[in-house]
């Protein structure tokens, strides 16, 4: 009997950078083909206005998979992994490729979903029993810290948004922006605030004051608000949800082992800018000193392997067919020495 294996790395709880569980399902092969698109669905600006680039750090991150055929051969192996890509505060280049000869191809695709996610796609036609194959790509990432602008008085909540930006003002997985308690909290937070920058800052401070930062299971914004405690994921999701109540675009930024938020305001010339903030931990609003490689911006993606499912974070994926035995897969996403 021919079997089909699909492995998904579980969505990470971001207090840990490298340990995840793997869920195994046996059913028919499915791999969605997603056309390449522009990395950003809207313009990110770091010019005269908006956040300013600050000190730079360069690190290397290795991403990929190591696959072994144990107890039987494998056919039609496909594996994917999110990889870092260019942003205004990040520049990426490949510095090393460790790819086995049996690997047919390593390609890259972009998935739309509030920011743009770049995935590496590995294809192996056949792997004999006992044989191992790897596709490990090392990226050099130059990343800048961001500093808030000195004058914030003229920034405004956008009055009109491009259609592709609308995903950043609606609900997302674990970001329940229409939940009655989140709506009430968002309205309470901005009372008596004059400028739009002050309104976003008030939402930020309200979330931090009402939810204690404490590592926990992934549970989303509404549950964290009810429990009055949550991890970086929950504080980030609550801030984003409260912003979206007021039609302020906001999104999650996932770095290696952590996440934070960005919000979007127009300047006095109508140009939009994304500003970072760190809801969990040390107060940092409109600025960020986080310099780990960015893996994903956005939090509402169609699952490439199941377009009917929406994902907050797109994890690694593995699929293969074979007779007897089962594959052994090691997903790699870790910093390495320069």
N, C-alpha and C positions, 0 to 999 in steps of 0.2 A: 504494500500500500504506500502510495506517495503522500507524504505529509508536508504541510506548509507551516512554517514558524514565523510568528511576528513578535518581536520584542520591543517594548517601549520602556525607556527609562522613565521612572515615575517623576512627576513634576516635583522639582526640588523644594524642600523647605530650606530657605536660604541662610539659616544660621550656620549651615555646614557647607563647605565648598566642594566636597568630593565624594560623599557617601550617599548612595541612592539604592532603592530596591528596584528589581526588574520584574515586570509582569509578563507572563508568557501565555499566549493564546494560540490555539491551533484552529486555523480556519483558512479560507481561500486567500490567495495572494492579492493584495491591493496596493497600488502605488499611484498616488495622484500626480499628474503632470501639471506643474504650475509654470506659466510663461514668465520669463524674466521681465522685470519692470524696473523703472527708475528706483534707486534706493530710497529716496525720500519722496513722499507723496505731496509734499509742500516744501517751501523754501525754509531752510534753517539759516538764520543770519547771525553773524558775530562781527558786524561792522561797527560803525560809529555808535550805534545804539544796541541794546540787548546786553547779555552777559559778556564779560571780557575774558579773553584767554590769559591765564596766569602761568605759573611754573609748569614745566613739562617733565614727565618721567617716561622712560622707555622700558618696556618689559616684553618678554616672549611667552607665548602661550601655545601649547601643543594640543591639537584637537584631532580626533579620529577614532578608529576602531581597530581592534585586533580580533580576528575571527578564526576559530579552530573547528574542523569537522571531526567530531568524536563519535566513533561507532558506525559511521556511514558517510557517504559522500553528500555534498550539497550542490544544488544548482540554483541559478537565478538569484544570487545573493545581491541584495540592495541594502545599503546602510546610509543613514543621514545623520548630520550633526550640525547644530548652530555654530557659526563662526563669527569672529569679529569683523566689522566692516567700517568704512570711513564715515565719520560724523564731523561736524565743524570742530569739535574738541578732540577728535581721534583720527589718526592716520595709520593705515594698516598695510603691511606688505608681507609676502611669503618669503621666508629665508631658508627653509629646508623642507624637502619632501622625502619621506621614508615610505616607499610604496612597493609592495611585492609585485613580482613579475606577473602573477596570475590575475592581478587587478586589471580589468579591462579599461576603466576610466574613473577619473575623479573630476567631477564638474561642480558648478556652483549655480544656485538659483535664488531668486528673491521672492519672498512671500509677502503680500500686502496685508496690513493689519494695524494701521495707526502710526506706523513709523517705517517699517521695512525690516524684514529679518532675512539675513543671508544664510543659506544652508549649503553645506558640502554634501554631495551625493556620490557614493561609492558603488560601483557595479563590478561584480565578480561572476563570470559565466558559470564556472564550476570549480569545486574544491574537493579534492580526493579525501577519502577517509584518512584521518591522522594528519592531514596537511593544515598548515597555519598560513593566514594571509593578514597583512596589515596595511593600513593607509593612515599614516600619521603626518599631519601637516603642521609645521611650526610657523607661527605668525609673529612678526615683530610689530608691537603696538606702541606708538608714541601718543601719549594722552596728556592733555592739559587740564589743570584745575580751572574752575570758572569763578569769576568775581562778579558780584552784583553791581549794577550801575549806581553811580553816585546820586543821580536825580531820578526818582521813581514817580514823580508827581503826574507825569503826562501819559503813563501807560493805562490803557483802557481794555475792558472786556470787549472782544470783537463783536461788532454788530452784525456782520455777515461772514459766514464761513464757506470755504470751498467744500463741495460735496464730499471729497475724500477726507476732510477733517471731521466730519460729523461723528465718526466712530469714537472720537475722543470726548464726546459730550453725552454719550449714552451708557447704559449698563454694560459691564463686562463680567466674565467669570470672577467671582469673589469681590466684585465692585458693584454693590447693589444700590445704585444712585437713585432709584425710585422707592426705596424702602421708606415707609412713613417716618421712622425714627431718625433716619439719616437726613431726610428732607427737613424735619423739624430742627435738627441740630445745625444744619447749614444755614437756615434762616436766622436762628438765634445767634450764631457766631458773628454775623456781619452787622448786627444792629449798631447804629450810630457811627459807622465807618464812612468816611467821606470819599477817599480816592479808591479806585479799583485795586491798586496795589495793596492798600491797607486792608481791603476786604479779603484778598487772598491770604495775606499775612495773618488775619484774624482767624480764618479757617484753619490755617496751619497750627496756630497756637492753641486753638480750641481742641483740636484732635489730640495734641500732645498733653494737654492738661486733663483731658477726660479719659484717656486710655493709657494705662501704665505700660511702659515698654518692658515686656517680659517674654522670653522665648516660649513658644507654644506650638501646637499643631496648626497646620494651615486651616483657617476657619473663616476668613473673609471679613469684610468691613462691618456688616450688620451684627454678626456674632461677637466681634471684638468690642463693638459699642455696647452691646448687652452685658458682656462679661467685664467690661472696663479694664481689659488688659489684652495684650497681643504683642506679637513680634514685629520685626521690620516689615514683613509682608502686610500685616494687618493695619499698622499705622499708615503705611504708604497707601493702601487701598482705601482706607477711611478718608484720608485727605483728598484723594482723587475723586472719590464718590461725592464728597461735599462740594468740591469745585464744580463738578458736572451738574449738580442741582441748579447752580446759577449760570449754566451754559458757559462756564469757563473751561476751555479745553485743557485736559490734563491726561497724563499717561505714566506708565511705569517704565523705569529704566532698570534693566537687569545687568548687573556686572557679575564677575565670577564670585559666587558665594554670597551675594547680597543684592538688595534692590533699593531704589529711592524713587523720587517723583520728579516730574517736570510739569509746569503749567505754562499756558500760552496767552500772551497779551499783545495788543497792538500798540505801537508808539503813536506820536502825534501826527505822523505822516501816513498812517494806516498800514505800516509794515509790521508783520507779526514776528514775535520772538519767543523761543522756548527758554524758560528759566528753570534751573534745577533747585530742588530743596531736599533736605534730609529729615523726614518726619521722625525717624527713630534715632535716639542717641543725642549727640551734641547738637545744639541748635545751629542750623545753617539754612538760611532762607534766601533764595535768589542767587545763591552761590553754592559751590561744592568743591571740596578738596579730595573727593574720592577719585582715585586714579587707577583702579583695577580695570582691565579691559572690558568695554561694553560689549555684551553679547546680543542684546535685544532691546529695542525701544518699542513700546506698545504692549497691549495686554488683551487684545481681542482678535485672535487669529483663527481662521479656518484650519482645522486639522488637515495637513496635506494628505494624510492617509485616509481620512474620513471627513469630507467637506461638510457634512451635516453637523459636526461637532465643533464647538467653539473652545479655544484654548487660551488660557491666560499666559502660559509659557509653552513654547514649542520645544519638546525634548528630543533626545536622540531616538532613532527608530531603526529596527533591523527586520528584514524579511528574507526568507529563503525556502526552497523546497528540497526534499531529500527522502531517502529510503533508509529506515533504521537509524539508531542512534539519535543524537540531537546536537545542534551547534552550541559552541561555547563562545560568548561574546563579551569583550571587555571594551567599554566606552571610555575614552580618554578626553579629559578637558582639564588641563592643569598648567600652572606656571612652570617654566623651566629656566635654567640659568642662561644668561646672555652669553 
